[in-house]
Amino acid sequence: MSAVLDKINPPARPASAPARKPATNLMEPGWVRITLIAVALLFLTLFLFVPLAAVFTEALKRGWATYVESITDPDAISAIKLTLIAAGISVPLNLVFGVAAAWAIAKFEFRGKSVLLTLIDLPFSVSPVIAGMIYVLMFGAEGWFGPWLMEHDIKILFAVPGIVLATVFITFPFVARELIPLMQQQGTEEEEAALVLGASGWSTFFRVTLPNIKWGLLYGVILCNARAMGEFGAVSVVSGHIRGETNTMPLQVEILYNEYNFTAAFAIASLLALLALVTLAVKSFIEWRLHQARKASTDVRLPE
């Protein structure tokens, strides 16, 4: 309640003191800062800019016509479509799960809360290949549900459902892990005030909670989508590498490279690189907006 009243009638605060330089600027000599910056730039050049430039150079090595032909090949189009389908299904599912899990963990106290947090972090500690093998053991011909699935002619492995399941497992922590600290920092005062004023649970969520977390939510979705489109290990295990049917873009790059078709491999890889650059730009913008939103929620404004 007090947070809502403070937004309506913000208390006055004394004039802020002049900004002081960080202590590190006073303690460290100039040559140390220059050396650290040079090392960082050298590292970025060797491990980011040079490989990125090499990808586009090799992709366009034989001309624009060959590049267009490589990315419009039927197998390449199939890989692009399957990648978009897997991301298009897994990201909304993880969005719903992430919001629900973060809301429950940040706003309520219940038994098993620490267990839920541990389970959310599970994909970070399990190798993607192991995650794919889990689905093979469950849905394979000799797995737990394999005979029943074969009897009813239901395909999970080496088909789109298996790829989607593996992608969902690998990517489901991203939205939740971005929202949990944000919602914990915001507390429950505004939601409690809305409920006291007669708002329903859904109305409180859509009118109070969701506007406060929108930038953090978008940030988590961007990271989730990038990982979904670039996932290789788990998808490689469950896909079966059926050309033109179950190959995503990363798998298609591997097949083309193993066949010494380097131009086509780098052409598909350049699409993933472009996706990474766009994701980085959107991520930076959302980080800036998220920082501004957090700053606005903690700063106390002077009355006009």
NUVEXVEX-827874 format. One record per residue (C-alpha): x, y, z; residue in three letters. Coordinates in steps of 0.2 Angstrom, whole numbers. Each point is the difference from the previous one (the first is absolute). Layout:
# NUVEXVEX-827874
PT  east north    up   r
PT     X     Y     Z ALA
...
***
This chain:
# NUVEXVEX-827874
PT  east north    up   r
PT     0     0     0 MET
PT    14    12     4 SER
PT     8    -3   -16 ALA
PT   -16     5   -10 VAL
PT    -2    16    11 LEU
PT    18     4    -2 ASP
PT    -2     0   -19 LYS
PT   -15    12     2 ILE
PT     8    12    13 ASN
PT    19    -3    -1 PRO
PT     9     6    15 PRO
PT    12    14    -2 ALA
PT    19    -3     2 ARG
PT    15    11     2 PRO
PT     9     5   -15 ALA
PT    12   -13    -5 SER
PT    19     2     2 ALA
PT    11     2   -15 PRO
PT     4   -17    -7 ALA
PT    17    -7     5 ARG
PT    12   -10   -10 LYS
PT     1   -18     3 PRO
PT    13    -5    13 ALA
PT     9   -11   -14 THR
PT     3    15   -10 ASN
PT     9     8    14 LEU
PT    10   -16     5 MET
PT     5    -7   -17 GLU
PT    13     9   -10 PRO
PT    -4     4   -18 GLY
PT    11   -13    -8 TRP
PT    -9   -14     9 VAL
PT   -17     6    -7 ARG
PT     7     1   -17 ILE
PT     8   -17     1 THR
PT   -16    -8     6 LEU
PT   -10     8   -14 ILE
PT    13    -5   -13 ALA
PT     0   -18     6 VAL
PT   -19     0     0 ALA
PT     0     7   -18 LEU
PT    13   -13    -6 LEU
PT   -10   -14     8 PHE
PT   -16     6    -9 LEU
PT     9     2   -16 THR
PT     8   -18     0 LEU
PT   -15    -9     6 PHE
PT   -15    10    -6 LEU
PT     3    12   -14 PHE
PT    12   -11   -10 VAL
PT   -10   -16     0 PRO
PT   -16    10    -4 LEU
PT     9     9   -15 ALA
PT     6   -17    -6 ALA
PT   -18    -7     0 VAL
PT    -6    13   -11 PHE
PT    16     0   -11 THR
PT    -2   -18    -3 GLU
PT   -18     1    -3 ALA
PT     2    13   -14 LEU
PT    16    -7    -6 LYS
PT    -8    -6   -17 ARG
PT   -11    15    -2 GLY
PT   -18     5     4 TRP
PT    -8   -12   -12 ALA
PT     8   -15     8 THR
PT    -5     6    17 TYR
PT   -18     3    -4 VAL
PT     0   -18    -9 GLU
PT     7    -7    16 SER
PT   -13     7    12 ILE
PT   -15    -3   -12 THR
PT     5   -19    -2 ASP
PT   -15   -11     4 PRO
PT     9    -8    15 ASP
PT     6    17     6 ALA
PT   -18     6    -1 ILE
PT    -6   -15    10 SER
PT    13     3    13 ALA
PT    -5    18     2 ILE
PT   -18    -4     1 LYS
PT     3   -14    13 LEU
PT    11    12    10 THR
PT   -14    13     0 LEU
PT   -13   -13     5 ILE
PT    10    -6    14 ALA
PT     3    17     7 ALA
PT   -18     6    -4 GLY
PT    -7   -14    11 ILE
PT    13    -1    14 SER
PT     2    19     4 VAL
PT   -19     3     3 PRO
PT     0   -16    11 LEU
PT    15     6    10 ASN
PT    -8    17     1 LEU
PT   -15    -7     9 VAL
PT    10   -11    11 PHE
PT    13    14     4 GLY
PT   -13    13     5 VAL
PT   -10   -13    11 ALA
PT    16    -7     8 ALA
PT     7    18     4 ALA
PT   -16     6     6 TRP
PT    -2   -15    12 ALA
PT    18     1     6 ILE
PT     1    19     2 ALA
PT   -17     4     7 LYS
PT    -5   -15    11 PHE
PT     8   -12    13 GLU
PT    -4   -18    -1 PHE
PT     8   -17     3 ARG
PT    12    -6   -14 GLY
PT     5    17    -5 LYS
PT    19    -4     0 SER
PT    -4   -16    -9 VAL
PT    -9    10   -14 LEU
PT    15    12    -1 LEU
PT    12   -15    -2 THR
PT   -10    -8   -13 LEU
PT    -1    16   -10 ILE
PT    19     0     0 ASP
PT     1   -18    -5 LEU
PT     3     4   -19 PRO
PT    15    11     4 PHE
PT     9   -15     9 SER
PT    -5   -14   -12 VAL
PT     9    -2   -16 SER
PT   -12     2   -15 PRO
PT     6   -16    -7 VAL
PT    -6    -9    16 ILE
PT   -16     9    -1 ALA
PT    -3    -7   -17 GLY
PT     5   -17     6 MET
PT   -13     1    13 ILE
PT   -14     2   -13 TYR
PT     8   -15   -10 VAL
PT    -2   -11    16 LEU
PT   -18     6     2 MET
PT    -6     0   -18 PHE
PT    12   -11    -9 GLY
PT    -5   -17    -7 ALA
PT     7    -9    15 GLU
PT    -5    14    12 GLY
PT   -13     2    13 TRP
PT   -14     5   -11 PHE
PT     8    -6   -17 GLY
PT   -11   -15    -2 PRO
PT   -16     9     4 TRP
PT     4    14   -12 LEU
PT     5   -12   -14 MET
PT   -17   -10     3 GLU
PT   -10    16    -2 HIS
PT    11     7   -15 ASP
PT     6    15    10 ILE
PT    17     8    -4 LYS
PT     9    10    13 ILE
PT    18    -4    -4 LEU
PT     7     4   -17 PHE
PT   -15    12    -3 ALA
PT    -5    18     4 VAL
PT    -7    -5    18 PRO
PT    16    -6     6 GLY
PT     9    15    -7 ILE
PT   -12    11     9 VAL
PT     1    -9    17 LEU
PT    19     1    -1 ALA
PT     0    18    -4 THR
PT   -13     4    14 VAL
PT    11    -9    13 PHE
PT    16     9    -5 ILE
PT    -8    17     0 THR
PT   -13     0    14 PHE
PT    11     8    14 PRO
PT     3    17   -10 PHE
PT   -16     9     3 VAL
PT    -3    -6    18 ALA
PT    18     4     5 ARG
PT    -1    18    -7 GLU
PT   -17     3     8 LEU
PT     3    -7    18 ILE
PT    13    13     6 PRO
PT   -10    14    -8 LEU
PT   -16    -5     8 MET
PT     8    -3    17 GLN
PT     8    17    -1 GLN
PT   -17     8    -3 GLN
PT    -8    -8    14 GLY
PT   -19    -3     3 THR
PT    -5    18     6 GLU
PT    -8     5   -16 GLU
PT   -10   -16    -2 GLU
PT    -6     0    18 GLU
PT    -6    18    -3 ALA
PT    -9    -5   -16 ALA
PT    -8   -15     9 LEU
PT    -5    12    15 VAL
PT    -8    12   -12 LEU
PT   -11   -15    -7 GLY
PT     9    -6   -16 ALA
PT    -1   -18    -4 SER
PT    16   -11    -2 GLY
PT     0     0   -19 TRP
PT    -3    19     0 SER
PT    14     3    12 THR
PT    12   -11   -11 PHE
PT    -5     9   -16 PHE
PT    -1    18     7 ARG
PT    14     0    13 VAL
PT    12   -15    -1 THR
PT     2    -1   -19 LEU
PT     3    18    -4 PRO
PT    14    -1    14 ASN
PT     9   -15    -8 ILE
PT    -3     3   -18 LYS
PT    18     5    -5 TRP
PT     7   -15    11 GLY
PT   -12   -11    -9 LEU
PT     5     6   -17 LEU
PT    18    -3     5 TYR
PT    -3   -18     5 GLY
PT   -10    -3   -16 VAL
PT    14     6   -11 ILE
PT    13   -11     9 LEU
PT   -12   -15    -1 CYS
PT    -3     3   -18 ASN
PT    19     1    -4 ALA
PT     4   -16     9 ARG
PT   -15    -9    -8 ALA
PT     6     4   -18 MET
PT    18    -3     4 GLY
PT    -2   -17    10 GLU
PT    10   -14    -7 PHE
PT     4   -14    13 GLY
PT   -17    -5     6 ALA
PT    -8     2   -17 VAL
PT    14   -10    -9 SER
PT    -4   -15    11 VAL
PT   -19     0    -3 VAL
PT    -1     6   -18 SER
PT     8   -15    -9 GLY
PT     8    11   -13 HIS
PT   -13    -3   -13 ILE
PT     4    12   -14 ARG
PT   -14    11    -5 GLY
PT   -11    -5    15 GLU
PT     8     0    17 THR
PT    16    11    -2 ASN
PT     0    17     8 THR
PT    11    14    -6 MET
PT    15    -5    12 PRO
PT    -2   -18    -6 LEU
PT     0     5   -18 GLN
PT    16    10     2 VAL
PT     8   -16     7 GLU
PT    -6   -11   -14 ILE
PT     6    12   -14 LEU
PT    17     3     9 TYR
PT     3   -19     1 ASN
PT    -4    -1   -18 GLU
PT    13    13    -4 TYR
PT   -13    12    -7 ASN
PT     8    14    10 PHE
PT    -9    14   -10 THR
PT   -17    -6     4 ALA
PT     4    -4    18 ALA
PT     7    17     3 PHE
PT   -15     7    -9 ALA
PT   -12    -8    13 ILE
PT    12     4    14 ALA
PT    -1    19    -5 SER
PT   -19    -1     2 LEU
PT     3    -6    18 LEU
PT    13    14     2 ALA
PT   -12    13    -6 LEU
PT   -12    -6    13 LEU
PT    13     1    13 ALA
PT     4    18    -5 LEU
PT   -19     5     0 VAL
PT    -2    -9    17 THR
PT    15    10     7 LEU
PT    -7    17    -6 ALA
PT   -17    -4     7 VAL
PT     7    -7    16 LYS
PT    11    16     2 SER
PT   -16    11    -2 PHE
PT   -10   -10    12 ILE
PT    14     0    13 GLU
PT     0    19    -2 TRP
PT   -19     1     2 ARG
PT     1   -12    15 LEU
PT    13    10     8 HIS
PT   -10    16    -2 GLN
PT   -16    -9     7 ALA
PT     9    -6    15 ARG
PT     8    17     3 LYS
PT   -17     8    -1 ALA
PT    -8   -12    12 SER
PT    14     3    13 THR
PT     3    19    -2 ASP
PT   -11    12    10 VAL
PT    -5    15   -11 ARG
PT     0    18     6 LEU
PT   -17     8     0 PRO
PT    -3    13   -13 GLU
***
